[in-house]
Amino acid sequence: MLLLLGAAITASFFDSLNPSAIAEQILLQTVVRNKRHILFFIAGIGFANLAMGLAIYYGAANWASQAYSAITAAYPLYVYGAETAAGLLFLGLGIRLIVKTSRSQNSGGKEERAAPKPPAQLAPLPLFLMGAAFCFVELTSALPYFGFLALLAGYQLIFPLVFAFILLYNFIYILPLLLLYWGYRRLQGTKAIQRLESLLSKVSLYIVPCAISLFSAVLVFHGINALL
């Protein structure tokens, strides 16, 4: 048990040093109007990481992967055709958003361009879903997490102990994000934070359109490549 406890703390500590998650949270904190809603983004990351850890430990993720492989083998034209169509649809949406954002930035008068735009109002649910989606994407490279789950599986513990160890791992995993949130709240209103918010609020206008376009391009490439 002491070995498992040490492994959970050590692996989760190194896994928590995630520069992409920290950068995304900094960006959200500078553009979201209600700063407390950032906690829902962190909760989405923690919930998704916990759910996927339990799913991997008990084999549900493997079952879902086998089911998906069976469906794609039986109906490849429908699955990859739908994937390609969805990719083209989102690609058009992303390009349209980029053009619309660029025009709105260039069409305003000098006073409008000089006046800072109010922060975005993101509701708790979208922030929670963003955190969960981000975690699912990042989980593909979570080698410390997989190593800890493999070690945990070798002990064949009862469910409460398994849940407790995975919960401990996830608490340490999101701890830097919580510390970042509390530190940002303490420094909010300072000149450094105001300059950071002014800079990132302009950058954030293009992040969602570019992310949609990039994601749709991956869908189109994968769908067409699978059909060919």
HUWOWO-V745049 format. One record per helix or strand. SS is the DSSP state (A for helix, B for strand). FROM is the first residue (numbers start at 1). TO is the last residue. Records with the same first field share a line. If there is no record, write none. Layout:
# HUWOWO-V745049
SS=FROM-TO / FROM-TO
This chain:
# HUWOWO-V745049
A=2-16 / 19-31 / 35-57 / 60-74 / 76-107 / 110-114 / 124-141 / 143-153 / 159-187 / 191-227
B=32-32 / 120-120
